[in-house]
Amino acid sequence: MILIMDYLGWIGAVFYIVSYLLLSFQIVTSQQVIYHFLNIVGAVCLILNALQINDLPNVVVNIVWAVIGLLAIYYVKRKSA
């Protein structure tokens, strides 16, 4: 189980890095759902990893990050409707 959580932590880090890279090189914008989706998936993976090692500050930061991503998706969808 610990090995799975380690992999989830690395997968979450990759999702964060990829989303930032895509944004930085203007492949995606912050007005696209995919950017926020990548951040939410990364946050969830890192939350699970942080819970395994009892890293509560990391859990809180990533919960906030995921909530921001969800709110941003709501805003993008509402704006485009």
Secondary structure, DSSP 8 states (H G I E B T S, - for coil): -HHHHHHHHHHHHHHHHHHHHHHHTTSS-TTSHHHHHHHHHHHHHHHHHHHHTT-HHHHHHHHHHHHHHHHHHHHHHHHH-
